[in-house]
Amino acid sequence: MLRYWTAGESHGKTLLALVDGFPAGVTIDTDAIDAELKRRQGGYGRGGRQRIETDRVDVRTGIWKGKSLGSPIALEVVNRDYKLEQLDDLPRPRPGHGDLTGAIKYLGSIRGVLERASARETAVRVAAGALAKQLLATFDINVFGYVTELGGEKIEAVDGTLEELRTIRDKSEIYGLNLDRDAPIKELIDRAGKDGDTLGGIIEVRVDGVPFGLGTHAQWDTKLDGRLAQAVMAVQAIKGVEIGLGFEAARRPGSQVHDPIQYDESLRDTPMLGYVRPTNNAGGIEAGMTNGQPIIIRAAMKPISTLAKPLASINLETKEPEEASYERSDVCAVSAASVIIESVVAFEVARAFVDKFGGDSLQEIEARYKQFQEMAAKR
């Protein structure tokens, strides 16, 4: 089974991801991982921490001559801003964080909770996701994340091919799909910063080239939509997840929700196996399994909890009302979150792919994938 764990604190010495179950024989491009780490540090509205850190991955284990060995892969991203031992505790919990709950749960300090709860940990989740994307790319599966709404302002995508839209996304300072929307959105972020406030938004991830049958209907904890939702919801500041139409499906009659099934012989040799849909309201997943359509998943990110103009709190020692403590933070990290969401989605899709086609090596998986496609095309 493909899986990973992370370790490390926001201002600790380093961050680690241990990836287990990654097949042997995959060519690993560390520059591509570094490029994703750089994207995570970008986006308009980020704070001073991103000017201190220059994230780069160090692959500590599991690679030989540029290829995976099939053994656990250890990914390290060192913190340049290492100063944990010199930091004091926070006396006043910050609303929206795990400060109060964590301090009570562990009968300890706020610092002990915030350092691990920090979104800084997502650097190595991005590294693990970038690794997974290299496996998926071998099978022409592409994962693409972007911002569709920020601060209540929608960012409607322009028309274009996937490659054209990716170019637009990479040029955009907010990682949207319409460059004309950058300037007004940046002004919105600037106003929030001057007011000591923060902004959230909505992120969408699209996965193309996904074959039939990833995930399963057979058990609740192996349904792919459930696993994707859990992975996305576990990203810091995410408060809602939807697939396909999502909540809109509850507002429509069934005739306007479910996707009719058609057949096109010319597409028989594609991952869709010739089965096409005029709509994709299901977001590529039915009964917990991929149906050959692109996976479409969205995440709602709340505004960052640390405010330059703090909300009301209390002093934990005196129990007297005081303003919440302040730690250096961003005004808006929705753009960065789009990279993180893209990464965790990529890893879950890769995990489901390995579950479905199995094998200790890339060659084994390729053979089983080809055989499945041939057999399924005759169905």
C-alpha positions in Angstrom: 0.0 0.0 0.0 1.3 3.5 -0.9 1.2 5.8 2.1 3.2 8.5 3.9 3.8 10.1 7.2 5.2 13.5 8.1 7.3 14.8 11.0 8.7 18.1 12.2 7.7 21.5 13.7 7.3 24.9 12.2 10.5 26.3 13.7 12.2 23.0 14.3 15.4 21.8 12.6 13.7 20.1 9.7 10.6 18.6 8.2 10.4 15.0 7.0 8.0 12.8 4.9 8.5 9.0 4.8 6.9 7.5 1.7 6.3 3.8 1.9 5.1 1.5 -0.9 6.4 3.5 -3.8 7.2 1.2 -6.6 10.7 0.6 -7.9 12.0 1.9 -11.2 10.3 5.3 -11.3 12.7 8.1 -12.5 12.7 10.8 -9.8 13.2 14.4 -10.8 14.1 16.4 -7.6 14.1 19.6 -9.6 10.4 19.0 -10.3 9.8 18.5 -6.6 11.7 21.8 -5.8 9.5 23.6 -8.4 6.4 22.5 -6.5 7.9 23.6 -3.2 8.7 27.0 -4.7 5.1 27.3 -6.0 3.8 26.6 -2.5 5.9 29.5 -1.1 4.5 31.8 -3.7 1.2 33.5 -4.4 0.1 37.1 -3.5 -0.5 37.8 0.2 2.2 35.6 1.7 4.1 36.7 4.8 7.8 37.2 5.8 8.5 33.5 6.5 8.6 32.9 2.7 11.4 35.4 2.3 13.4 33.5 4.9 12.9 30.0 3.6 14.0 28.7 0.2 12.5 25.2 0.3 14.4 22.4 -1.4 14.0 18.6 -1.0 16.8 16.3 0.0 16.0 12.7 -0.8 17.6 10.8 2.0 16.7 7.2 1.2 15.0 5.0 -1.4 16.7 6.3 -4.5 19.6 5.0 -6.5 21.0 6.5 -9.7 17.9 8.7 -10.0 15.3 5.9 -9.7 13.2 4.6 -6.9 14.3 1.3 -5.3 10.9 0.2 -3.9 12.1 0.8 -0.4 10.9 3.7 1.8 11.7 7.1 0.5 12.6 9.8 3.1 12.1 13.3 1.9 13.6 16.2 4.0 13.0 19.9 3.8 15.3 21.8 6.2 14.0 24.8 8.1 16.4 27.8 7.7 14.3 29.6 10.3 15.2 27.1 13.1 14.8 28.7 16.4 12.3 26.5 18.4 14.4 26.3 21.5 14.6 30.1 21.8 10.9 30.7 21.4 8.7 31.4 24.4 5.2 30.1 24.9 2.1 32.1 23.9 0.2 33.4 26.9 -3.1 34.0 25.1 -4.7 31.5 22.7 -5.6 32.7 19.2 -9.2 32.1 18.0 -9.4 29.8 15.0 -6.2 27.9 16.0 -5.8 24.8 18.1 -4.1 26.8 20.8 -6.7 26.5 23.6 -7.9 23.0 22.8 -4.4 21.6 22.3 -3.1 23.2 25.5 -6.0 21.7 27.5 -5.8 18.3 25.7 -2.1 17.8 26.3 -2.0 19.6 29.7 0.9 21.6 28.3 1.9 24.7 26.3 0.3 26.4 23.3 3.8 26.4 21.7 3.8 22.6 21.8 0.6 22.5 19.7 1.1 25.4 17.3 4.5 24.2 16.1 3.1 21.0 14.8 -0.3 22.3 13.8 1.3 25.0 11.6 0.8 24.8 7.9 4.6 24.9 7.6 4.2 21.0 7.8 2.6 21.0 4.4 6.0 21.6 2.7 6.7 17.9 3.0 3.2 17.0 2.0 3.8 18.9 -1.2 7.1 17.0 -1.7 5.3 13.7 -1.3 2.6 14.8 -3.7 5.2 15.9 -6.3 6.7 12.4 -6.0 3.3 10.8 -6.6 2.7 13.0 -9.6 5.9 11.6 -11.2 4.4 8.1 -10.9 1.0 9.3 -12.3 2.7 11.1 -15.2 4.1 7.7 -16.4 0.5 6.8 -17.1 -0.5 10.2 -18.6 -2.5 11.1 -15.5 -2.3 14.9 -14.8 -3.2 16.7 -11.7 -4.0 20.4 -11.9 -5.0 22.8 -9.1 -6.0 26.5 -9.3 -8.0 29.2 -7.4 -11.6 29.8 -8.4 -12.6 32.2 -5.7 -10.8 34.5 -3.2 -12.3 36.8 -0.6 -15.7 36.2 -2.0 -14.7 37.2 -5.5 -15.1 34.6 -8.2 -12.4 34.0 -10.7 -14.0 32.6 -13.9 -11.6 30.6 -16.0 -11.0 31.7 -19.6 -11.4 29.1 -22.4 -8.3 27.1 -23.4 -6.7 23.7 -23.5 -5.2 22.2 -20.3 -1.7 23.3 -21.4 -2.9 26.8 -22.1 -4.7 27.0 -18.7 -1.6 25.7 -16.9 0.5 28.5 -18.5 -2.1 31.1 -17.4 -2.1 29.6 -13.8 1.7 29.7 -13.7 1.7 33.4 -14.8 -1.0 34.4 -12.3 0.1 35.8 -8.9 -3.0 34.4 -7.4 -2.8 31.0 -9.3 -6.1 31.7 -11.0 -7.2 30.9 -14.6 -8.0 34.5 -15.7 -5.1 37.0 -15.6 -7.6 39.9 -15.9 -8.8 39.1 -12.4 -5.3 39.3 -10.8 -5.3 43.1 -10.3 -8.6 43.5 -8.5 -8.0 40.4 -6.4 -4.6 41.8 -5.4 -6.2 45.1 -4.4 -8.7 43.1 -2.2 -5.8 41.3 -0.5 -4.0 44.7 0.1 -7.0 46.2 1.7 -7.4 43.2 4.0 -3.8 43.5 5.0 -4.1 47.2 5.8 -7.2 46.4 7.9 -5.2 43.8 9.8 -7.5 41.1 8.4 -7.1 37.9 6.4 -8.9 36.3 3.4 -9.9 32.8 2.4 -11.1 31.3 -0.9 -12.0 28.2 -2.9 -9.6 25.9 -4.7 -10.4 23.4 -7.5 -8.3 20.4 -8.5 -8.8 18.5 -11.8 -7.3 15.1 -12.5 -7.3 14.0 -16.1 -6.5 10.7 -17.7 -7.8 8.7 -14.7 -8.8 5.1 -15.7 -12.0 3.3 -14.7 -12.1 1.6 -11.3 -9.8 3.3 -8.9 -11.3 3.0 -5.4 -14.1 0.6 -4.6 -17.7 0.4 -3.6 -17.1 -2.5 -1.2 -16.1 -0.8 2.0 -16.7 2.7 3.4 -13.0 3.4 4.1 -11.8 2.4 0.7 -14.2 4.6 -1.4 -12.0 7.0 -3.3 -14.2 10.0 -2.8 -14.1 9.4 0.9 -10.3 9.1 0.9 -9.9 12.2 -1.2 -12.2 14.2 1.0 -10.3 13.1 4.1 -6.9 14.0 2.6 -8.2 17.4 1.5 -10.1 18.2 4.7 -6.9 17.3 6.7 -5.1 20.3 5.1 -4.8 23.2 7.6 -7.6 25.8 7.3 -9.8 23.7 5.0 -13.4 23.8 6.2 -15.3 22.2 3.3 -14.8 19.7 0.5 -17.1 18.9 -2.5 -16.7 16.6 -5.5 -18.4 17.4 -8.9 -21.6 19.4 -8.3 -21.1 19.0 -4.5 -23.7 20.9 -2.5 -25.4 22.1 -5.7 -26.5 18.6 -6.4 -28.8 18.9 -3.4 -30.6 21.8 -5.0 -31.5 20.2 -8.3 -33.8 17.4 -9.4 -32.1 14.1 -10.4 -32.6 14.7 -14.1 -30.3 17.7 -13.8 -27.7 15.9 -11.6 -26.9 12.5 -13.0 -24.6 12.2 -16.1 -26.1 10.4 -19.1 -24.0 7.6 -20.5 -23.0 7.5 -24.2 -20.5 5.5 -26.3 -18.0 6.8 -28.9 -16.0 4.0 -30.7 -13.2 6.5 -31.6 -12.4 6.8 -27.8 -12.2 3.1 -27.1 -8.5 3.1 -26.7 -8.5 6.0 -24.2 -8.9 5.7 -20.4 -12.6 6.4 -20.9 -12.8 3.1 -23.0 -15.3 4.9 -25.3 -17.8 5.6 -22.6 -18.5 9.4 -22.6 -20.7 11.7 -20.7 -22.1 15.1 -21.9 -21.7 16.3 -18.3 -19.5 15.5 -15.4 -21.7 16.4 -12.4 -20.4 13.4 -10.5 -16.9 14.8 -10.6 -15.5 11.6 -12.1 -16.5 9.3 -9.2 -19.6 7.1 -8.8 -20.1 4.7 -5.9 -16.6 5.4 -4.6 -14.9 4.5 -7.9 -13.5 6.5 -10.8 -15.8 6.3 -13.9 -13.3 7.4 -16.6 -14.2 11.1 -16.4 -11.9 13.7 -14.9 -11.9 14.0 -11.1 -13.1 17.4 -10.0 -12.7 18.3 -6.3 -13.0 21.6 -4.6 -11.9 22.9 -1.1 -13.1 25.8 0.9 -10.3 27.5 2.8 -11.1 29.8 5.7 -9.3 33.0 6.3 -6.0 32.5 8.1 -6.6 32.5 11.9 -3.7 34.8 13.0 -4.8 38.4 12.6 -2.6 41.5 12.7 -5.5 43.1 14.5 -6.1 40.4 17.1 -9.5 39.2 18.3 -10.5 38.9 21.9 -9.0 36.2 24.0 -8.0 35.5 27.6 -4.7 35.2 29.4 -4.5 31.5 30.4 -2.8 32.2 33.7 -5.0 35.1 34.9 -8.2 34.2 33.0 -8.5 37.9 32.4 -9.7 39.2 28.9 -6.8 40.3 26.6 -6.2 40.4 22.9 -5.0 37.2 21.3 -1.3 36.6 20.9 0.2 37.4 17.4 2.7 35.2 15.5 4.0 36.3 12.1 1.5 35.2 9.4 0.1 35.7 5.9 -2.7 37.9 4.8 -3.8 35.3 2.3 -2.5 31.8 1.5 -5.2 30.5 -0.8 -2.7 30.4 -3.7 -0.3 28.3 -1.7 -3.1 26.1 -0.5 -4.0 25.3 -4.1 -0.5 23.7 -4.5 -1.0 21.7 -1.2 -4.5 20.5 -2.2 -3.2 19.5 -5.7 -0.4 17.5 -3.9 -2.6 15.6 -1.5 -5.1 14.8 -4.2 -2.2 13.5 -6.4 -1.0 11.3 -3.6 -4.5 9.8 -3.0 -5.0 9.1 -6.7 -1.5 7.5 -6.9 -2.3 5.4 -3.8 -5.6 4.2 -5.4 -3.7 3.5 -8.6 -1.2 1.3 -6.9 -4.0 -0.4 -4.9 -5.7 -1.2 -8.2 -2.8 -2.3 -10.3 -0.3 -3.4 -7.6 3.2 -4.5 -8.2 6.6 -3.9 -6.6 8.0 -2.3 -9.7 6.9 0.2 -12.4 7.2 -2.5 -15.0 4.8 -4.8 -13.1 2.3 -2.0 -12.8 2.6 -1.0 -16.4 1.9 -4.6 -17.5 -1.1 -5.0 -15.2 -2.5 -1.6 -16.3 -2.2 -2.5 -20.0 -3.8 -5.9 -19.4 -6.7 -4.3 -17.5 -7.3 -1.7 -20.3 -7.3 -4.4 -22.9 -9.7 -6.6 -20.9 -12.0 -3.7 -20.0 -12.2 -2.5 -23.6 -13.8 -5.9 -24.5 -16.4 -5.5 -21.7 
